[in-house]
Amino acid sequence: MRKKWGKWALAALLFTGAFAGGAAAPKQAKAFTADNADTAMHAFVSVFYDSDAKYFYTNSDHQIHAEHAYGPDNGRYTDFWWEAQLWETVMDAYERTNSSTYRTMIDDIYTGFNTKYTDMMSNDFNDDLGWWALACMRAYELTGTDEYRNRASFLFDQIYSFSDETYGGGIWWKRDGTSPQKNMATKAPMVMSAVKLKNATGNTDYLTKAKKIYGWIQSRLAGNGKLADHVEGSGNGAVVDWEFSYNYGTYLGAALELYKATGDSSYLVDANNAANYVINNMTLSNTPMYEGENDGAGFKMIFMRNLNQLRLETNDAAYLTFLQQNATQAYNHRRISDQIIGSDWTGPTGSGYVQSLAAAAGASVLQLVPADGYTGYIAGNGNYEAENALLVKAEGGGILTESSSPGFSGRGYVAGWNTDGTAVKFNVNQNSASTRTMTIRYASGAGNASRYVSVNGNVVQSDLNFPATSGWGDWKTVTINVDLQAGYNQIVIGQDTSKGNANYLNLDRIYGL
């Protein structure tokens, strides 16, 4: 993955209409059925796959856009690591259907990729190479084709050669020496690839290396129930604690592979802890939070793919329910005109172009688990963490997320909020139309504050008062009744200084919906 994001940056993205998530679309209540899974996959292939080039387009309109203008043909086709993920989406479909069409595509996509990237080792990013090593091992497991195993083995050895004892061990992110970083995205997929290579070859050196890589992750990136993104800097390096769902997904996948290879239950504990952290802390009412466009749109696909493997190993009914409900949630929010699923499963896919990595995530989740036949909407648990919502920022910011004041729920809260035009947008889904009492948990240590509340574009309270609290760690609640429709709703809590005062307000969560 080439782009790196600042702490909490994904939750603080401007909510614009540049991508498909930026405009509303008609709501549809549909069941998660096998036909839905077929529809989603057929639509994904129809819109994005170039059967002549044997390669996927970056965008649904097949045009080059500045937001992700790199990859073959100046970005008309997906870049290196995206194509590996999209290849795995085809494997997801093949595992579900055993279709000869998808079996042929597995080989074709590999051929198309090698045609466009004639020298894989010209890529300086070890994590990009690692995604292909992992995908090749999965292709080998599905097809028995030696070429895939051999390519994975070659890539693994090339990546592992960039190990040293800087920062206590681990593999460098970049091969050209331009970034002093060692990260989860490079390490955890390598653990999975190593165990798979050991299983395929019988060479126990792979398992030894897998344990060593995992041990470094444990020593530098895992702690206090959370996972950091990377270590960088001089000396022993500083840990950068960005939180992304794909880090948790690859970590749980690595732990699961080691558990299956060794029988050591501590690995299974690690895998379950990582899975539950995302489910409990990186969702909006049990739907994975929006993590942005470009690379971030595919993060939840990687998490879901590995969570499903954990579900298969443990036969955990809660994981099955979570996966099935999110398959329904994603499908319900597809764009009806072309059946494509956008980057934010909590709200409708809009009318703009959709990126292939985002669409693949939606298509994949429908392939992973058996259909439950449920007809209707998915409301979740009614709890919406503010730090996982969409933040509308003013010029220069005016709103951010943090986790320094004690007593918050989830991963943090919205803070630094006193600027006109800023807002927090919550995508709220309901099983049926009703009037709900919404509880807002907040802190107002600078004195009384006020904000407006709108529901589906209509202001229902222009100056809701938030009485002063004794400090920023003193969390209180206010309530307001809101009329919600069946399916998708959007609740906005925003700042309009013409209607109220501009005191700072920290927002923890809304609930009761």
Phi, psi and omega per residue, in radians:
M1 nan 2.239 -3.011
R2 -1.571 -0.635 -3.061
K3 -1.533 2.434 3.059
K4 -2.081 2.558 -3.017
W5 -2.074 2.618 3.074
G6 -1.266 2.849 -3.128
K7 -0.967 2.270 -3.140
W8 1.100 0.111 -3.010
A9 -1.099 -0.592 -3.080
L10 -1.149 -0.662 3.122
A11 -1.262 -0.301 -3.069
A12 -1.800 0.253 3.130
L13 -1.120 2.554 2.997
L14 -1.087 2.437 3.112
F15 -1.632 1.762 -3.064
T16 -2.116 3.060 3.128
G17 -1.714 0.256 -3.076
A18 -1.141 -0.594 3.139
F19 -1.921 3.139 -3.025
A20 -1.184 -0.315 -3.141
G21 -1.351 -0.081 -2.964
G22 -1.585 -0.038 -3.129
A23 -2.397 2.553 -3.082
A24 -1.276 2.702 3.093
A25 -2.374 2.830 -3.137
P26 -1.036 2.527 3.135
K27 -1.547 2.508 3.074
Q28 -2.355 2.346 3.034
A29 -1.728 1.984 -3.111
K30 -2.317 2.728 3.067
A31 -1.480 2.705 2.944
F32 -1.512 1.791 -3.122
T33 -2.187 2.996 3.070
A34 -1.067 -0.624 3.089
D35 -1.095 -0.670 3.092
N36 -1.077 -0.755 3.129
A37 -1.089 -0.713 3.084
D38 -1.107 -0.796 -3.121
T39 -1.040 -0.798 -3.111
A40 -1.097 -0.740 -3.103
M41 -1.274 -0.725 3.100
H42 -1.060 -0.718 3.132
A43 -1.129 -0.747 3.140
F44 -1.043 -0.833 -3.125
V45 -1.145 -0.757 -3.107
S46 -1.072 -0.723 -3.066
V47 -1.393 -0.650 -2.934
F48 -1.910 -0.370 -2.990
Y49 -1.586 2.231 3.028
D50 -1.718 1.785 -3.046
S51 -1.211 -0.393 3.081
D52 -1.276 -0.807 3.124
A53 -1.399 -0.256 -3.053
K54 0.978 0.861 -3.009
Y55 -2.739 2.735 -3.113
F56 -1.699 2.472 3.013
Y57 -1.284 2.670 3.090
T58 -1.243 -0.712 -3.005
N59 -2.193 2.705 -3.090
S60 -1.159 -0.429 3.102
D61 -1.576 0.020 3.115
H62 1.087 0.342 3.117
Q63 -1.781 2.809 3.077
I64 -1.579 2.203 3.117
H65 -2.109 2.519 -3.033
A66 -1.063 -0.441 -3.078
E67 -1.082 -0.469 -3.135
H68 -2.629 1.012 -3.022
A69 -1.615 0.993 2.993
Y70 -2.560 2.673 -2.968
G71 2.171 3.135 -3.133
P72 -0.993 2.584 -3.124
D73 0.991 0.754 3.092
N74 1.064 0.403 3.092
G75 1.842 0.025 3.057
R76 -1.131 -0.602 3.081
Y77 -1.848 2.726 -3.060
T78 -1.090 2.680 -3.132
D79 -1.412 -3.041 -2.938
F80 -0.982 -0.979 -3.023
W81 -1.391 -0.490 3.064
W82 -1.064 -0.783 -3.076
E83 -1.084 -0.580 3.063
A84 -1.097 -0.727 3.135
Q85 -1.194 -0.689 3.135
L86 -1.209 -0.587 3.019
W87 -1.060 -0.718 3.106
E88 -1.197 -0.540 3.051
T89 -1.061 -0.715 3.067
V90 -1.106 -0.675 3.078
M91 -1.143 -0.645 3.049
D92 -0.985 -0.784 -3.127
A93 -1.193 -0.663 3.130
Y94 -1.138 -0.718 3.113
E95 -1.086 -0.641 -3.124
R96 -1.289 -0.713 -2.928
T97 -1.849 -0.408 -2.990
N98 0.978 0.547 -3.086
S99 -1.340 2.380 3.087
S100 -1.128 -0.473 3.103
T101 -1.081 -0.848 -3.130
Y102 -1.265 -0.534 3.073
R103 -1.101 -0.731 3.095
T104 -1.145 -0.687 -3.141
M105 -1.103 -0.584 3.120
I106 -0.989 -0.828 3.132
D107 -1.226 -0.711 -3.081
D108 -1.122 -0.757 -3.114
I109 -1.118 -0.664 3.082
Y110 -1.076 -0.750 3.101
T111 -1.120 -0.781 3.140
G112 -1.098 -0.678 3.125
F113 -1.121 -0.781 -3.122
N114 -1.209 -0.409 3.045
T115 -1.229 -0.691 -3.118
K116 -1.474 -0.516 3.089
Y117 -2.050 1.453 -3.047
T118 -1.226 -0.378 3.086
D119 -2.306 1.678 -3.115
M120 -1.028 -0.548 -3.040
M121 -1.327 0.006 2.998
S122 -1.339 -0.180 3.069
N123 -1.420 2.168 -3.077
D124 -1.497 0.008 -3.063
F125 -1.792 2.003 -3.130
N126 -1.155 -0.520 3.114
D127 -1.197 -0.650 3.080
D128 -1.050 -0.798 3.104
L129 -1.095 -0.656 -3.124
G130 -1.145 -0.635 3.089
W131 -1.080 -0.630 3.125
W132 -1.276 -0.638 3.067
A133 -1.042 -0.776 -3.126
L134 -1.158 -0.772 3.136
A135 -1.128 -0.654 3.105
C136 -1.111 -0.667 3.102
M137 -1.170 -0.642 3.079
R138 -1.150 -0.721 3.109
A139 -1.081 -0.662 3.090
Y140 -1.122 -0.788 -3.132
E141 -1.074 -0.580 -3.107
L142 -1.431 -0.570 -2.974
T143 -2.003 -0.389 -3.060
G144 1.307 0.173 -3.120
T145 -1.327 2.066 -3.054
D146 -1.054 -0.584 -3.115
E147 -0.970 -0.672 -3.122
Y148 -1.184 -0.754 3.091
R149 -1.111 -0.749 -3.109
N150 -1.134 -0.695 3.112
R151 -1.153 -0.719 3.115
A152 -1.078 -0.752 3.136
S153 -1.097 -0.763 3.102
F154 -1.053 -0.830 -3.118
L155 -1.128 -0.731 3.124
F156 -1.004 -0.828 -3.114
D157 -1.108 -0.684 3.128
Q158 -1.118 -0.751 -3.126
I159 -1.218 -0.778 -3.071
Y160 -1.111 -0.449 3.132
S161 -1.141 -0.208 3.101
F162 -1.674 0.447 3.017
S163 -1.542 2.520 2.943
D164 -2.729 -3.035 -3.050
E165 -1.644 0.054 3.037
T166 -1.034 2.413 -3.061
Y167 1.063 0.415 3.110
G168 1.471 0.165 3.127
G169 2.234 -2.874 3.078
G170 1.592 3.018 -3.042
I171 -1.903 2.403 3.109
W172 -1.201 2.516 3.109
W173 -1.183 -0.830 -3.083
K174 -1.922 2.528 -3.074
R175 -1.544 -0.301 -3.059
D176 -1.637 0.063 3.072
G177 1.339 0.193 -3.077
T178 -1.538 -0.114 3.138
S179 -2.405 2.071 -3.140
P180 -1.426 1.105 -3.002
Q181 -2.307 2.445 2.962
K182 -2.220 2.188 -2.937
N183 -2.311 2.954 -3.133
M184 -1.141 -0.654 -3.063
A185 -1.094 -0.471 3.077
T186 -1.477 -0.704 -2.965
K187 -1.368 -0.926 -2.981
A188 -1.095 -0.766 3.066
P189 -1.065 -0.540 3.103
M190 -1.151 -0.612 3.077
V191 -1.077 -0.829 3.139
M192 -1.071 -0.777 3.133
S193 -1.084 -0.720 -3.111
A194 -1.086 -0.782 -3.138
V195 -1.133 -0.721 3.127
K196 -1.116 -0.667 3.103
L197 -1.173 -0.677 3.067
K198 -1.055 -0.768 3.137
N199 -1.107 -0.624 -3.061
A200 -1.390 -0.514 -3.015
T201 -1.958 -0.351 -3.040
G202 1.388 0.020 -3.124
N203 -1.402 1.905 -3.071
T204 -1.279 -0.196 3.062
D205 -1.041 -0.574 3.121
Y206 -1.103 -0.717 3.136
L207 -1.168 -0.680 3.089
T208 -1.042 -0.761 3.131
K209 -1.186 -0.657 3.109
A210 -1.048 -0.784 3.132
K211 -1.117 -0.672 -3.135
K212 -1.147 -0.789 3.122
I213 -1.086 -0.785 -3.128
Y214 -1.105 -0.680 3.108
G215 -1.053 -0.657 3.085
W216 -1.137 -0.757 3.101
I217 -0.980 -0.804 -3.126
Q218 -1.079 -0.657 -3.059
S219 -1.385 -0.461 -3.023
R220 -2.049 -0.525 -3.015
L221 -2.001 -0.197 -3.123
A222 -1.933 2.374 3.104
G223 3.057 2.527 3.117
N224 1.003 0.561 3.100
G225 1.350 0.059 -3.105
K226 -2.129 2.841 3.101
L227 -2.108 2.297 3.074
A228 -1.557 2.965 -3.085
D229 -1.556 -0.792 -3.054
H230 -2.857 2.973 3.027
V231 -2.071 2.394 3.116
E232 -2.670 2.938 3.046
G233 1.862 -3.026 -3.083
S234 -1.459 2.960 3.109
G235 1.081 -2.270 3.139
N236 -1.465 0.001 3.069
G237 1.422 2.657 3.081
A238 -1.824 2.431 3.118
V239 -1.441 2.224 3.104
V240 -1.819 2.037 -2.897
D241 -1.713 0.642 3.002
W242 -1.013 2.525 -3.120
E243 -2.029 2.081 3.094
F244 -2.266 2.487 -3.075
S245 -1.133 -0.508 -3.122
Y246 -1.259 -0.451 3.021
N247 -1.120 -0.760 3.087
Y248 -1.143 -0.649 3.136
G249 -1.152 -0.789 -3.140
T250 -1.246 -0.601 3.094
Y251 -1.113 -0.809 -3.136
L252 -1.165 -0.573 3.071
G253 -1.136 -0.708 3.107
A254 -1.131 -0.813 3.137
A255 -1.082 -0.703 -3.133
L256 -1.116 -0.765 3.132
E257 -1.085 -0.699 3.117
L258 -1.189 -0.626 3.069
Y259 -1.085 -0.796 -3.118
K260 -1.162 -0.539 -3.111
A261 -1.406 -0.499 -3.007
T262 -2.027 -0.408 -3.039
G263 1.345 0.094 -3.141
D264 -1.338 1.974 -3.030
S265 -1.177 -0.305 3.124
S266 -1.116 -0.558 3.091
Y267 -1.157 -0.679 3.126
L268 -1.159 -0.648 3.050
V269 -1.044 -0.788 3.115
D270 -1.034 -0.772 -3.118
A271 -1.098 -0.802 3.135
N272 -1.137 -0.679 3.127
N273 -1.093 -0.730 3.130
A274 -1.146 -0.757 3.128
A275 -1.060 -0.809 -3.078
N276 -1.255 -0.486 3.083
Y277 -1.080 -0.798 3.136
V278 -1.146 -0.818 -3.110
I279 -1.044 -0.674 -3.070
N280 -1.515 -0.409 -2.964
N281 -2.211 -0.237 -3.075
M282 -2.151 0.657 3.117
T283 -2.302 2.858 2.907
L284 -1.967 1.891 -3.124
S285 0.901 0.769 3.069
N286 1.319 0.181 2.975
T287 -1.861 2.313 -3.129
P288 -0.898 2.372 -3.124
M289 -1.142 2.714 3.032
Y290 -1.223 2.174 -3.125
E291 -1.965 0.356 3.052
G292 1.722 3.138 3.074
E293 -1.627 -2.937 3.128
N294 0.982 -2.293 -3.079
D295 -1.044 -0.703 -3.049
G296 -1.052 -0.454 -3.106
A297 -1.170 -0.357 -3.133
G298 -1.700 -0.045 -3.053
F299 -1.066 -0.764 -3.081
K300 -1.207 -0.425 3.062
M301 -1.106 -0.747 -3.134
I302 -1.167 -0.689 3.077
F303 -1.091 -0.841 -3.080
M304 -1.107 -0.675 -3.127
R305 -1.081 -0.757 3.140
N306 -1.338 -0.593 3.055
L307 -1.062 -0.668 3.128
N308 -1.125 -0.633 3.070
Q309 -1.126 -0.656 3.073
L310 -1.157 -0.681 3.098
R311 -1.082 -0.738 3.130
L312 -1.143 -0.661 -3.108
E313 -1.256 -0.682 -3.009
T314 -1.732 -0.239 -3.050
N315 0.968 0.685 -3.094
D316 -1.393 2.041 -3.087
A317 -1.163 -0.562 -3.136
A318 -1.172 -0.683 3.093
Y319 -1.141 -0.707 3.116
L320 -1.061 -0.805 3.131
T321 -1.063 -0.784 3.132
F322 -1.026 -0.809 -3.131
L323 -1.155 -0.773 -3.132
Q324 -1.140 -0.745 3.135
Q325 -1.124 -0.613 3.132
N326 -1.354 -0.462 2.975
A327 -1.096 -0.769 3.090
T328 -1.125 -0.765 -3.131
Q329 -1.052 -0.804 3.138
A330 -1.105 -0.787 -3.099
Y331 -1.168 -0.685 3.113
N332 -1.046 -0.487 -3.082
H333 -1.756 0.261 3.095
R334 -1.176 2.834 3.045
R335 -1.481 2.179 -3.000
I336 -1.182 -0.571 -3.037
S337 -1.098 -0.641 -3.127
D338 -2.284 0.073 3.069
Q339 1.186 0.296 -3.136
I340 -1.488 2.477 3.119
I341 -1.770 2.316 -3.075
G342 -1.538 -2.923 -2.979
S343 -1.403 -0.323 -3.094
D344 -2.069 1.859 -3.101
W345 -1.290 -0.197 -3.132
T346 -1.407 -0.205 -3.106
G347 -2.540 2.936 -3.061
P348 -1.101 2.535 2.993
T349 -1.274 2.216 -3.044
G350 -1.511 -2.839 -2.977
S351 -1.614 -0.134 -3.131
G352 -1.340 3.122 3.115
Y353 -1.202 2.578 3.117
V354 -1.925 2.416 3.089
Q355 -1.442 2.584 -3.032
S356 -1.112 -0.615 -3.134
L357 -1.148 -0.675 3.088
A358 -1.131 -0.821 -3.116
A359 -1.132 -0.615 3.121
A360 -1.117 -0.649 3.135
A361 -1.045 -0.790 3.125
G362 -1.158 -0.721 3.118
A363 -1.133 -0.704 -3.084
S364 -1.133 -0.752 -3.047
V365 -1.078 -0.491 3.094
L366 -1.340 -0.301 3.126
Q367 -1.524 -0.372 -2.877
L368 -1.345 -0.619 -2.996
V369 -2.188 2.741 3.101
P370 -1.129 2.503 3.138
A371 -1.151 2.502 -3.136
D372 -1.785 -0.130 3.087
G373 1.283 0.130 -3.116
Y374 -1.187 2.313 3.088
T375 -1.907 2.097 3.089
G376 2.446 -2.939 -3.112
Y377 -1.621 2.878 3.098
I378 -2.008 2.000 -3.118
A379 -1.637 -0.420 -3.104
G380 1.348 -2.635 -3.055
N381 -1.763 0.062 3.076
G382 1.386 0.096 -3.115
N383 -1.912 2.218 -3.068
Y384 -2.238 1.870 3.134
E385 -1.316 2.269 -3.081
A386 -1.109 -0.614 -3.108
E387 -1.184 -0.276 3.120
N388 -1.754 0.011 -3.116
A389 -1.504 -3.118 3.130
L390 -1.585 2.207 -3.130
L391 -1.785 2.225 3.035
V392 -1.700 2.030 -3.044
K393 -1.791 2.658 3.021
A394 -1.600 3.012 3.076
E395 -1.033 2.193 -3.096
G396 1.557 -0.040 3.062
G397 1.922 -1.866 3.111
G398 1.510 -0.051 3.108
I399 -2.851 2.447 -3.114
L400 -2.704 -3.069 3.058
T401 -2.154 2.628 3.102
E402 -2.691 3.112 -3.112
S403 -2.581 0.598 -3.034
S404 -1.634 -0.518 3.128
S405 -1.466 2.336 -3.036
P406 -1.262 2.811 2.990
G407 1.636 0.011 -3.127
F408 -1.329 2.813 3.018
S409 -1.733 2.857 3.122
G410 1.171 -2.508 -3.084
R411 -1.605 -0.266 -3.061
G412 2.973 -2.548 -3.071
Y413 -2.864 2.894 3.047
V414 -1.438 2.376 -3.061
A415 -2.582 -3.086 -3.140
G416 1.007 0.597 -2.878
W417 -1.942 1.748 3.094
N418 -2.678 0.433 -3.015
T419 -1.968 2.359 3.126
D420 -1.029 2.418 3.100
G421 1.541 -0.068 3.107
T422 -1.563 2.723 -3.074
A423 -2.841 2.822 2.989
V424 -2.021 2.165 -3.115
K425 -1.886 2.170 3.125
F426 -1.937 2.105 2.972
N427 -1.469 2.051 -2.994
V428 -2.103 2.184 3.124
N429 -1.920 2.475 -3.084
Q430 -2.257 2.539 3.079
N431 -1.203 -0.588 -3.114
S432 -2.685 2.854 3.122
A433 -1.197 2.435 -3.140
S434 -2.954 2.907 2.973
T435 -1.730 2.184 -3.089
R436 -2.063 2.579 3.003
T437 -1.609 1.896 -3.115
M438 -1.561 2.200 3.083
T439 -1.761 2.296 -3.126
I440 -2.002 2.117 3.132
R441 -1.714 2.250 -2.967
Y442 -2.603 2.965 2.920
A443 -2.379 2.433 -3.103
S444 -2.385 1.229 -3.027
G445 -1.258 -0.219 -3.138
A446 -1.668 0.030 -3.112
G447 2.098 -3.109 -3.128
N448 -0.954 2.445 3.077
A449 -2.320 2.834 3.073
S450 -2.487 2.651 3.108
R451 -2.562 2.733 3.038
Y452 -1.576 2.748 3.068
V453 -2.210 2.233 3.055
S454 -2.173 2.614 3.108
V455 -2.228 2.087 3.138
N456 0.910 0.722 3.064
G457 1.537 -0.074 -3.124
N458 -1.907 2.162 3.126
V459 -1.248 2.106 -3.134
V460 -1.797 -0.268 3.057
Q461 -2.688 2.031 -3.045
S462 -1.445 -0.387 -3.091
D463 -2.597 1.083 3.097
L464 -1.094 2.223 -3.061
N465 -1.530 2.349 3.034
F466 -2.024 1.704 -3.084
P467 -1.028 2.605 -3.119
A468 -0.984 2.510 3.013
T469 -1.916 2.871 -3.035
S470 -1.249 -0.223 3.123
G471 3.128 3.119 -3.084
W472 -1.341 -0.224 3.037
G473 -1.695 0.094 3.123
D474 -1.745 1.719 -3.046
W475 -1.627 2.259 3.117
K476 -2.168 3.079 3.117
T477 -2.296 2.635 2.898
V478 -2.235 2.751 -3.138
T479 -2.206 2.704 3.074
I480 -2.671 2.443 3.097
N481 -1.451 2.357 3.142
V482 -2.293 2.437 3.075
D483 -1.622 2.097 -3.070
L484 -2.051 2.509 3.110
Q485 -1.625 2.860 3.059
A486 -1.125 2.447 -3.129
G487 1.512 -2.371 -2.996
Y488 -1.444 2.392 2.989
N489 -2.406 2.735 2.989
Q490 -2.206 2.145 3.077
I491 -1.862 2.242 -3.128
V492 -2.062 2.261 2.958
I493 -1.966 2.026 -2.970
G494 -2.388 2.967 -3.104
Q495 -1.851 2.129 3.028
D496 -2.326 1.748 -3.020
T497 -1.183 -0.267 3.074
S498 -1.283 -0.281 -3.110
K499 -1.888 -0.196 -3.096
G500 -2.889 -3.098 -3.082
N501 -1.440 2.882 -3.013
A502 -1.804 0.378 3.130
N503 -1.076 2.635 3.064
Y504 -1.049 2.588 3.066
L505 -2.479 2.259 2.997
N506 -1.745 2.280 -3.073
L507 -2.029 2.104 -3.080
D508 -1.586 -0.949 -3.126
R509 -2.936 2.902 2.915
I510 -2.081 2.607 -3.114
Y511 -2.738 3.049 -3.080
G512 1.562 0.233 -3.053
L513 -1.783 nan nan
